[in-house]
Structures are given as structure tokens and as C-alpha cells.
């Protein structure tokens, strides 16, 4: 076995994992072979050599060579303790304990107890490393499973859940890796996935706090002052930049070195209640991203412009700006001009700038919290109407990382210190993040970022906002019937089924089963309690569910269509997909043209049904021009099939225009042929009767609008 240089292991928090320093072999050899000179009074005495970790654990004599004789004989790595200078808080503790050695101090005893706990944890990790190396180099132990110890339970706080140390064979097993939600203050927290580092984090935090308490006001601050002066003398000003300056590049505001006053972007206090009402009805009703009673209690009122703004945190300001932006984006141009006396474009820009500056000032990348995740989620839902799908996809990746940093991918029931309100809001927001992930992945045609086995967060409870509040101590009982959470629960069910479909079900039968399950859950589940034809919410829910079922039928069956070797099977699928494509187009047109639900039109207009457009154009050119094909042709001219604000210069428009020209030419030729052959026209009508009938109502007028 080759000689192993001494390895130094130092405990650290997860933000900087265990530091491992490996001195060069030449340096170690010279230190062990050359005797140290006798110290003189004018020179400091050299550091005393210490025994290796293995010899100290076994309590045997160590010759302190590298490697030592015992480790060389046992054919195991020789690990020496660190010879580096201890951290500042440890040196301060040493001075305090040495000066007050004769004074009995219970706080000092607590500090020493924490130090002993840290030493035991580091020894435990060293022992695991020793066993791992021994198993790797010993043939008879190669099949041995290296078990991991758990952190001591006598010091574990009751409000936290520790995870056992991961075994070698299960470090990537999500169900066996329980992390820790580490609270930083009243509103911010950080999730640590490793049980070992969460335990180390507890001990170090407690040790630093007690050391600071022991030092009091008389502690020596010369080292702190010298370290601060060293930091200021760095040749860069990066450390002195504010969060607004560091993160402004994300929102293209980095050209302005000074952040603006956020009060410049705030609405009038008299406008705030109206904006909150619009947001509640147009946006929050669909997803319940925020708890509206809580938002209303913190929002500025009309009693004065600065009545509540002075007490708002930067995170809460970002949330309010996202609500203002969402409310304006969800409204129609005429409504905005009538209520605000301004254009929609001006107000959109105003509140978006306020949101972006507030997010940057809140340091949302380095210090995420639940309120910032809510604000960012609301923004990404609405910004689809103005920015590219690629921009939304990129930003959704940031949102997912923010949520994971808070441990929202773990159900809140694992963290006993969370209140029922916090657990419920974390569930709601996490599933909103999942919905955004599905939308972004669908737009880009790529796999989901949040994989199926990477979270265990449960679905929210079917409740009204009045049933739960930040003061709730006991989890309320789930309601039966139509509640504030009915629409969000329906969206979550659709998201979950869509995730399973996008993950690649095993076969055609499984796909059909999932689609039927999706339809049954909607019409016989949440929507059964509001089967009133006069209820616009019920009508919208039914139409949206039918649209999604038809859309997923089209998306999931297209691969079968192109890969099936059976021509008969392919014709059957083509007929099914043609009907599904027509249903998607007609349901989409019905939702956008219905005035009673125009306040939700922003949702429908964030979807561009490319699969429907492309499939209809391709399928038209290969079929005789029957009545079902004419119906598809009419639906292609719906003004809502492609949003008006879509960029017509995208490269996808080149093949679309060519396909449209080909379909138009084919239609003209077919109409001329059928006019001259009455028998062929009658036969086409008979054949059409054998096809499945679309469940949607044809409401698009021919020639109403042409998008090409």
C-alpha cells in the first residue's frame, strides 16, 4: 500500500462542507525525519506532535510518523488531527477558560460539553472513514455494509427531526435521507439535507452563542477589527455591493448603481383595496398562492400613504408588488383606463419594476423565504403574457431552487416546529411551483425539473381561508363541498396526472387509464358539489378539464401514431387525434369568448396550442375534404388559438406558414373536385358518420380571424 499523507478533517456547516487538507509528502517526510531544533528563549516553541486519530481512538502508543507503525501494520490510512490554527471563537474560548480556570462557571461547563459533543461527532466521522477505507482495501470485508451512527439523542431539540447518517448504499435514497429545516430568525430558514451536517450546525451555532455570552463586553476585539480591515483592503468592491446591485443583472437594472426608492412604484393607498380584490378574484381564486386575510392585514390602507408601509419588510413589499402586477396584468385595457386613468402598459411596467427592485433588495437569491417564493411564483404565472417561454423556463429554475432551499419539497409534518398554517401554506406554494414546472417543461419540450421521487409534500387540505390563520394551533378538519381551495385542488390534480403522463407511462392502455382517471376525478370529485349550470366557476372547471384531457390525448398519442407499423391502427389513432385537436381548439375558443369569465382570460391566453395547430395542418393535407376537416379548418382561424402578442418572427412561423399555404391549396382543389363529383361527396358524408363526434360545441365563425 502506498503511503497516505496526513489528512486533516475540520468540521464545517453545509455551506462549506468538511474541509480536507492534504499536506505534501515531502513536507511530512521532512518534518518526521529531521529533528526540530531546540527552542531558544527568543523563538516560539514548535507545535507538539499529536497522535493519529486511529491510535487515539484505540488508546495505543503512536510513533507519530506518517504513516505510523500501527496504521502501516494494519494497512489502513493514517489520519492526523489538524495542525492549523483554531478558529477565532475557539481561541477566544481558550483564553476565557484559561483566565477563569479557578472560577466555577456553569456557562463554561455548557460550552465544554458542546465541545465534547463536537469532538465525538468528528471522531464518529473519522471512524466511518477508517471503516470505509478498510473495507475498500480488505477483500474479506468488501461485502460488508458500512453502517452509520446517529447523532446523540440526549442533546436533540424536540422541535427538530434529525436524520440518521447515510449508509454507503443509500446516500441517494430520498426516503432515508431526512434533513433539517434550520431556522435563522422568525421568518427565514434553511434546509440541510444531511443529518450529520445538520447536527454539526446545531452544535456550532450553540457553541458560538455561548462563547459570545461568556466573552461579554470585555472580550478582546483586536482580531475582529484586524479581520474587518483585511476584508476592506481587498482589491475588489464586490463584498461591499448591496443585494440590489448584485442581483440587478437578472432584471437588467445593473446599469443604475443606486437602487430607486420603492415608494416611487407603489399605488395610491386608495387603490390598494381594489387591486387586492381584483387579484383575489382573477388570480388567487385559481391557485390560492397567498392567504388573502393575511395579505389584507399587512397591506397599506387608504388612511394614509405611509400608514403601514413603514412596518413592511422587503419580502412583504415584493409580495405586494407581485400582487399589484398580477392584478393589472389580469385586467382588460378598458377596465384599467376606467379605474386608474392610465394605460395597461404603463402600470404593468411600473409594478414590474417595483417587484424586481424589491426582490433584488430582499436578497432573494441568498436569503429566500416563503413570502419571496410566493411573490416570484405570482410573477412567473403572469409574466408569460409579456416575456418569452424561454425566460419563464429559466426563471422557474431559480424558483425551484428557492423552494428546495427552504425544504418545501419535504412535507411540513416532518418539521414539528412549524404551525398548521405554515405547513398548509408550504404545501400550497410547493404545488404551485410544480404547476409552473409542468408549464415550463411543456413549453420547452424538455423533461420536468422536479422529478417524481424527489419530494414527498402532500396536497393541501380542502379549506376556506376563514378556516385557518397564522394563530391556528390545531390542523382544521377538511371540508366537504365547494371551498376556496376547490379550483386549486383541481389544478393540482391536473398537474399530478400531467406529471405522470409526461414521465412516460408504460403503454397505450396506461395512458388511457390515466386520462379517464383525470376526467373522473374532476367531474365526480371536486366539481360534483357545484353542478349548477348558472355557476360560471363550475362551467369553467368542466371546460378546462375537458380541454386538458383532449390535449393530453393528443400529446401522448402522437408517438404511437408515428411509430405504429399497423396502418389500420394508425388510421384509428388519427381519427381520435383529429377529434381531440378540434375539441382543444373549440374549448379554448369558448373560454376566451365567454364574457362571464373574461377576468380569467389571462390564463387561457398564456397557452399556445402548438400541438393542435401543427397536427391539424398536417392532417388536413392527407384527408379528403369532409365536413369534419372543414370544421377543423374553421377552428384554425379562431382569434384565440394563438395569442395576439405572440412574436410572429419566431422561426416556428416559417414552417407554419408553409403548412398553411399547403392546406389552403389542398382545400381549394378538394372543393373543386367534390363539386364535380356528387357521389364522392355523399360517400364522404357517410364516412364522416363513423367518426367519433367532438364533445365541444363549434362556435367559431368561418373567416372570423386569420392568424396567418
N, C-alpha and C positions, 0 to 999 in steps of 0.2 A: 504493500500500500504506500502510495506517495505521501510525503509529509504534508500535513494540513496546517496552514498558517493560522495563527490565533484569530478567532472571530469574536468580535465584541457585539453583544446584544444589548440594546438600550430600549427601555420601554417608551412608547410614544402613543399618542392618540391616533385614531384612524386617519386624521388629516395628514399625518406624516407617519407612515407605518414604521414597524420596528427598524431602527437603524442598525445596519450591519457594517462594521468597518473591518477591513481585511488588511492588516499591515503587510508590507512586502517581506518575503522570506529572507532577503539579505539583511534587512533591518533586525529581524528577530534573531537571526543567527549571530549577528554581531553582538547583540545585547546579551545573549546567553553564553557566548564563548568568551567574550572579553570582560574581565572583572571590572567592576566600577571603581574609579579612583576614590581614595579616602577623602571624605569631605573635609574641607578647611572651614574655619570659623567664618570666613568671608563669603563662602559659597553655600548655597542651599543643599541640603541632603537629598540624594536621589530618592525617587519613589520606591517604596518597598515592594518587592516582587510578591505576588499573591499566588495561591494555589489555583489550579484549574478547576472548572466547575464540577467535573466528574469526581475528582479527588475530594473536593469539599463536600459533595453530596455523600460519598462513601465514607468520609471521615478517615482517610488514609493519608500517609505522608506523600507529598508531591515533590519531585526534584526540580520543578519549575522550569523545565526545559520545554522546547517547542518542537515536537510533541513530548510530553512527559513519558517516563518509562512505563507507568501503569497503563496509559492510553495506548502506547505503542504495543505493549504486550497484549492488550485486549483487542487491538485492531479496530479502534473506534476513534472518531475525531476528538481532538483535544481543544476544548473551548476555554479561553481565559477571560476573566472579567475585564471590564473596560478600565483602561488606564487614563481615559480622558478626564478633563476637568469636570466636576459635577455641575449641574445646572445652578443658576443663581439662587433659586429658592432653597436648594439643598445646602448650599454654603451658608446662606443666612440662617437656616435651621441649625446647622452645626455650631455657628457662633453663639446662637441663643442658648442652645443646650449646654455648651461648654462653659458659658458665663454663669449659667444658673444651675450648675450641676448639683449644688448642695441644697437648692430650694425645691421643695416638693410642689410640683405644678400639675394638676390633673389635665390641663390642656396639652402640656408637653407629653404626658403619657398617651393621650389620644393620638397625637402626631406620631409618636414612636410606634404605636400599634398599627397605624396606617402604613408606615414604612415597612414594618414586618410583613404586612399583608402583600405589599408590592414585591418584596423580596421573595415571598413564597410563590407569587404568580410567575415571576421571572424564572425561578428555579423550576417551576412546573413546566414552563415552555421549554427551558433548556433540557429537561428530562425527556420531553417529547421529541425534540430534535435528536437527542442522543439515541433514543429508541428507533427513530426513523432511519438514521444513518446505519445503525447496527443491523436493522432488518434488511436494508438495501445491500449491505456488504456480506451478510451471512446467508449462505444457501439454505440452511435448515430453518431459518426464520423468515424466509421470503414470503411464505404464505400467511404469515401472522398478521392479523388485523390490528393496527395500532389504535388502541382506544384512547380517547381523550378524556381528561378530567374536567370537572365542572368547577366553577368558581365557588368559593366558600359561601354557604347559605346563612351563616350566622351574621354576616355583615350586609346581606342583600336588603335593600329597601323594599317595603311592602308594596309601593306603588309602581314598581318596575318589574319586568319579566326578563330574566337572564336566560341566555341560551347555552346549552352545553357546548363545549369546544367541538368543532367539527372533526370527524374522523377523516382519514386519508381517502376513504372510499365514498364519502358523502359530502364533500365540501361544496359541491354544486347542487345539492339536493335542497330545493326550496323549503319543503315541509320540515326538514330537520335543522334549518338554519333560522332560528328565531333571533331577531335583532333587538335593538333597544331604541326607544324614542327618547332622546336626551333633551330635556328642557333647558333652554338657555335663559329665558325670562318668562314673563307672563304670557307673551304672545308668540314667541319664536321657539322652535325646536329643531332638532336634527336627528335623523335616523341613522343608526350604526348597525350594519348587518352582521358584524362579527361579535359573537358572545364574549370572546376574550378581550377585544379592544373596548367593548362597552364596559366591561368590568375594570379594566385599566383606567378608562376615562373617569369612572366614579372615584377611584382611589386617588388619582392625581388631582382632580378638582377639589376633593375634600382636604387633601394634604395642603394644597396651595391656600385654601381659605383659612385653615387653622394656623398655617405658618404666618399668614398675613395678620391674623388676630394676635398671635404671640408677639410679633415684632412691634405692633402698636405704632405710636407716633415717633418712637425713638429709634426706629430701625435705620441702619446705615443706607443711605440712598445714593452713595457715590457711584456704585455700579450701575444703578438705573440711569443716573444722569450721564455717565460715560457712554452707555449703550445708546441712549437717545441722541447724543451728539454725534456718535458714529453713524447712526442712521441718517441724520440730516446732512452729513458730509458726503453721502453717496453722489456719484456724478450724474444722477438722473432725478427728475422730479416726479417719477412715476408713483412713488409712495405717498406723495403729498397731494395727488389728484383726488378729487371728490368722486363719489359713485356716479354723480351726474356726468362728470367728464369721462369717466372710464367706460360707461355703458352707452354714451350718446351715439357711438358709431352704429349701434344696432338700429337706431331710429333716424340716422342721418343728421344729427344735430351737433356733431363734433366740431363743426366749423365755428361755433359760438362758444368761446371758453367759459363764459359765465352763464349759469342756468337762469332762466327767467323766473319772475315771481309767479307762482301758481295762481294767485288771485286774479291775474290777468285773464285766465281762461275759464274762470268759474261763472256759472249763470247767475242771474239775479236771484236773491233768496225767494222772491215771489214765484219764480219759475220752477224752483226745485220740486215742490209737491206735484206739480203737473208732470214733470219729467219722470218722477218716481212712479206715478200712476200709469203712464204710458209704458214704461219698462216692465212693470208688473204684469200688464195685460198682454203686451206684444211679445215679450221675450221670456220673462221668468215663469210665466204660466206653462211654457213648453218644457222647461228644463229644471226649474227650481234651483238655480245655481246659488242663490243667496236666500237668506231668511228675511223676508221683507219687513216684518215688525222690528227686527234688529236694525236694519238699514234705515228705516224711517226714524228711529230713535236717535241715530247719530247724525243724520243729515241736517244741514243748516235749514232754519225755518225762516219765515217771512218777517219775523220780529225785528230782524236787523241783519245787515250783511255779514257782520262778524260775530253773530250770536253763538254759533257752535264751531266755527272754523278754527278758532284758536286751540281747541282741545283735540282736533283731529290729528291722528298720526299720518305719516306719509303713506302708509299702506291703505288706510281708510280713504285718504284723498284719491289715491289711484283707483280704488273700487268705485268711488262716486263718479269719477271722470269716465270710467268704463260704462257705468250706467247711463250717464248723460249721452255718451257717444252712441250706445246701443239704442236708446230711445229715439234719437234723431234719425239714425240710420233706418230704423224700422218704420218711420213715418213716411207719408207721401208728401210730395213737394207742395201741393196746395195746402195741406193741413199745417205744414211748418210756416208757410208765409202768413197764414191767417192767425196763428197763435203766437208767433215770435217776430213777425215783421222782418224776417231775414230769409235768405236762401238756404236751402239744404246743404249746398256745397260749403258755404261759409261756416255754418255751425258744425258740420262734420269735421272740418279742418281744425276749428277752434278746440273742440273737445278731444280730438285725437292728439293734438299737440299737448294738451294738458295731461292726458293719460300717459303719453310717452315720457314726458318730463317727470311726472310723478313716479312712474315705475323706475326710471333711472335714479332719481333722488332717493328712493326707498331701497336702493342697492338690491334689486330683486334677483340678481344672479348670485350674489354671495350670501344674502340673508333672506331666503324665501320663507314665506309663511302662508297660512291658509288663505288669508284675505288677498294676498298678491296672486295666488293661483286662481282665485275666483275672478279677480279683475282681468287677468290675462286670458282666461277662458272666455269670458264675455266678449272681449275684444276680438278674439280669433273667430268666434261664431259670426260676428257681424262684418269683419273686415273682408270677408270673401266677396262682398259686393263691390269692392273697390280695388283689391290687390289680386295678384296672380295666385293660382293654386300652388305654385312652387314656393312662394313667400309664406303662405299659410302652412305648408308642409314643414318648412324649415322651422318656423316659429313653434309649431306643435311639438317638435322635438325638444325645444327648450322647456315648454310647458310640462312635458312628461318627466324631464329630469327634475324640475322643481317639485313636482308631486312626489317623485320617488325619494328625493332628498328629505322630505317630511315623513316618509314612511307610509304614505297614503295607499301604497299597494298592499299593505298589511291591514287587515280589518282592525278597527279601533277597539274591539273587545279584547285584543291581546294586550292593550295598554291600560292597566287598571286605574291610572290617574286621570284618564280622560272622562269627562262628564258625558251623559247620554246625548246632550245636544252636540258636543264636539264629535262624538262617534258618528252621529247621524249626518252631520254636515260633511265630514270627511268622506263618507260613503257617497253622498250625492255628488260631491265635486269630483271624486275619482271616476265615477261612471260618466260624468260629463267629459272628462279627459279621454276616456275610452271612446266615446262617441266622436270626438274630434279626431282621434287617431284613425278610426274607421273611415271617416270622411276624407282625411288627408291621404291615406293609403289608396283609397279608391280613385281619387283624382289623379294620383301619380302612377297608378298601376303597379304598385310595389307591395311587398309584404307588410303586415302590421308591425309597428314598432313594439307594441305591448303584446308579448306572446301569451298564449293561453295559460301556461303553467307558471307565469311569473308573478301572479297576485292571488290573494285569497279574500279580497274585500267583498263583503256581501252586498246585495242590493239593498237600497233604502227601504224603510217601512212606509206603508201607505198611510200617510198622516196629513192633517191640515196644519198650516203654520201656527194656528192657535193652540194646537195640542202640545207644542214643545217650545222651549225657550232656553236661554243660557242658564236660567235658575232651576231647570228641571233636574231632579235628583234621581228619579226612577224612570226607566225606559217606558214610555207610554205603550198601551196596547194598540195593535194595528187595527185600523178602521176597515169596515166592510162597506163598500159603496164608492161613489164618486167623491174624490177629495182633491186637494191642491196637488197631490202627487200622482194623480191618475195619468195625466199626459206624460210626465217624466218617466213613470214606470213603464208606460207603453213604449217610449223611446228607448229605454234601457233593454226591454225585451227584444225590440227590433235590433238593437246594437249587438246583443249577445248572439242571436240567431245569425246575424250577418257575419259576426266574427267566426262562428263555426263554419259557415259556408265559405268564407274567404280562406280559412285554414286548409281547405281541401278535403271535403268529405270522401269516404271510401268509394262511393259509386253512385250511379244514377238513382237507385232506389232510396239511398240515404238522403240524397238531395231533395227528392220529392217528399220524403217524410218530414224533413226539417221545414220545408215550405208549408206543408199542411199544419205542422205544429205552430208555426208563426201565425197562420191565419186563425187557428182555433183559439190561441191564447188571447188574441185581440178581441174577436167578436164574442167569444164565450167567457172571457175573463174580465178585463177592466171595463170594456165598453158595454157590458150587459146591464150595468146599472144606470145607463143614460140613453136607453133606446127610445128616445123621443125625437121624432123627425124634426121638431121645431128647434132642437138644441143644435146650434151650429158647431159646438165642440164635438158632439158625437158624430156629426156628418164629416167633419174634417178628419177625425180619427179613423173612421171607416175608410174614407177615400185614400188617406195616406198609407194605411196598412195594405190596401189592395194594390196601390201603386208599387209599394216596396216588394210585395210578393211577385208581381209581374216583372219588375225589374230584376230581381234575383233569379227568377226563372230564366230570363234572357241571358244574364251574365254567366250563370253556372252551366247552362246547356250548350253554349256556343262551342266549348272544347269538344263536347260529344259530337256535335254536328260535323266538325271538320275532321274528326279522327275516326268516325264510324265507317267501316268498309261496306255496310249494307245500304244500298241505295233506297230500299223501302223504308228502313229505319230513319234514314236521313230526311226523307220527304215528310215523314210523320213529325219529326222534330221541327222541320222548317215551318210547317203549318202551325205548330204550337207556339213557336217563337214569333211568327208573324202576328198572331193574335196578341201575344204578350206585349210586343212592341207597340201595337195600336193602343192597347189598354194604358200603357205608360203615358203615351202622348195625350190621350184623351183625359185621363185623370189629372195630369199636370195642367192641361188647359182649363179644366173645370175648377181646380183650386185657385188658379190665378184670375179667372174671370168672375168668380163669385164675389159680389160686393160685400156680403155679410162677413166675410173673413179676409177682407183686404188688409187688415192690420197684421196679418201673418204672411203677407205676400213676400216679405223679405226672405222668409225661409225657403219658399218654393223657388225664388229667383237665384238662390245660391247653388242650385243644382243645374248642371248641364248634362243632358242625357245623350252623351256621345254614342253609347252602345245602340240606342234606339235609332238615332239618325243614320249611323253607318249601316246597320243591318237593314233598315227599310230601303235605303238607296240601293244596296246590293241585291236584295231580294226582289225588288220591283223589276229589275232588268232581266231576270231569268224566268219570270212568270208571264203567262198571258194576262192581258189587262182586264181582269174580272172586277166585280163590284167591291170585293174585299181589298184589292190592290188600289182601286180608286179611293177607297176610304183611307188607306194608308197615305196615299198621295195628298189628300186634303189635310191630314193631320201634320204632314211635314211643313205646311205653311202656317202653322199656329204661331202667333206672335210671342208665345211664352216658351216655345221649345228650346230656344237658345236665348239667354238674356240679352237685352239690348246693349248693355255695357260691355259685352264680350269684345275682346280685341280681335278685329277682323283681319289683322296682319299676321296672325299666328300661322305657322307652317301647315297646320292641320287643315286650314281652309283651302289650300291648293287642291288636294285630292277630293275634298268635299264638293268643290265647285265642278270638278271634272265628273264626279259621280252624278251630280245633279243634272248636268248637261246631258249625260248619257241616259238618265232616266227620262228626261223631258223628250229626248229624241225617240226613245222606245215607246213612250206613251202616244206620241203623235202617230207613229207607224201602226201601233196596235189599234187605235181608234179608227184609222182609215181602213184597216183590214176587217174589223168587225162590222163596220158599216156596209161593206160589200159582201159579207157572209153572215146571213141571219142564222143559219144553222149552227155555226161556230159560237155565235153569241148566246143562243139558247143552251148549248152544251156547257158553256162556261157558267151560266146561271145554275144549272143542275149540279155541277161540280162544287160550286160555292156552298150549296146547302149541306154538303157533307163535312164542311169545315167547322171547327168549334166557333161559337159566337162570342165576340168580346163582351165582357161584363160591363164595360164602360158605355156611357152614352155619347154618341157622336154629336159634338156641339161646335165644331169648327166649321166656319163657312168657307167654301172654296174661294180661293183668291183673296182671303181677308188680309193676308200679310205674306210677304215673300222675304225670307232672310237671305236669299242668295240672288 
